Amino acid sequence: MYPTDAAKDRVIEFRKSTADVIGMSILVGPNWIVNAPEDTLRTVAPTLGGVLMVESAS
């Protein structure tokens, strides 16, 4: 959980900047991020809501 949108956005930007090396699968809500394997996130997303962001490593 993050106290501000700016704090959450910094984590998302960092994750995006490293996605080409380590990949990224996160579920992003209004003040939270869940980091887990994509299949897990697809399972919980209907209950939690949020936006699924997935990028594979190169």
Secondary structure, DSSP 4 states (H G I P E B T S, - for coil): --SSHHHHHHHHHHHHHHHHHH-EEEEE-SS-EEE--HHHHHHHHHHH--EEEEE---
